[in-house]
Amino acid sequence: MSYPEKFLVLILVSILFISPSAACQILEVLPNPYGDDSREYVKVYCENSCTLTDFESEFNLSKGVSYIANNATAFFNYYGFKPDFEGIRLSNRGEEIALLCEEKQVSFSWEKMFRDEGVVYYFNPDSGWDFRYEDWSSFKPVREFVKGRIIITPASYIIDGSGYVASYTVTRDVFHGNFSFAVDASPAGGIPAEEIALSEKYRFHFLEGSYRNFHYKYAVLDDDRVTITTENWKWDNRGVIVEYKGQRSAKLLRDLFKYDLKFEKEPSSVSNLKEDYREGKGRYIEFEGNVSLYVMPDSNPIFNFIESSKGFLYITVPYMHFDWFTSRSPLLSAILNASKRGVKIRVMLNDYERNRKTAEFLNSIPNVSAKLTTSPEFDQIHGKYMITEGKVLITSANFNKYGLKLNRELAIVIDGEKVSDFMKGVFESDWERKSEISPAVSLTLLGIAFLLGFYFLKRFR
């Protein structure tokens, strides 16, 4: 389906889902299109006739959805259909526009919004004004019943087969087979030298564009094999790997991989070698149940997961920031709302100096406890996951405004008491700084204790 065809479908869908109670609403504003300001437009809905004004010119609109463009020809050449009006001029720096209908006025200004070339502001009936880039995708979540396995890292893990792998960076060759890779072209600190070496063995696509970073970590193999992880394909930190067979998920990830190739660019500068690491024995559980897979920022389940949590909510993330693009922080709002409902919340963060103020702040909120965690079992927390009664959310996204809005990320929600109980056990052992001891180590310690007991028994008889 071509872009104009997709755009027409979106128009029809938006018309069908407009609330009949909304007498009038500004729906979208594109003030600074990529490359050509003559494509800028405003999209509005009027239940009856209404008037749009930028306080320099006015447009008298009839009932329904209307597009008011800067230049009708440029708009038609790009989108494939004619706007209803032309002649509006929108400031890149921000200004106020207003829609007048009956005795009601609806206004919008992007002066204090996130401003960038290619940004489309759009109205969400549930949360108010938001934004996206013109060239962002619109993948919908998929849900299916699957059988799979959850692995807790540190662990040893190898991918066998052929298919696609996406990651922020890749520094370890844990792949046996024929793979194509999509990685971020400008990761913090530069492209790892190990990644450049791996690009001589496998086909690498380096991505850079309107997404701040390509930060997802997934693999899709054959028709239905999927791996979702919080880790950059190295397993020394506390993280999570989810593997399962699911045709819907596999199709979504193949489509995602191919879509994102349009952002392929030359890689940035090369950094030094990354430090070596240790692998752990790992823990795992086999599961079956419903999973919902989300491509971010197209759809973001994180805030709703917090808002809808019941009984308890455990959050594990390396760090947490509440700053946002507007005066409202959806992350903080979600936590506060859950707290007010009586949900018992625990937040586990890495033992970073920058996390101390965050932990102090969280501990000041009723029903919220926060802790900085270290463990001999892993180097640091790198996984991002949340647990509540009967379900778990695992994501590649860091809990800041980049991970939750501007980066390309993935999130998966797994339903089931067995999974939530398992992940709850992992969280609580880390919270209490309890490291698991393997059976081999246990037998060794038991043997040492026996020998010491035998020694002291003979000596002091």
Summary of the structure (lengths in Angstrom):
residues: 461
radius of gyration: 25.8
end to end distance: 87.9
largest distance: 105.1
contacts: 1493
relative contact order: 0.11
helix: 25%
strand: 35%
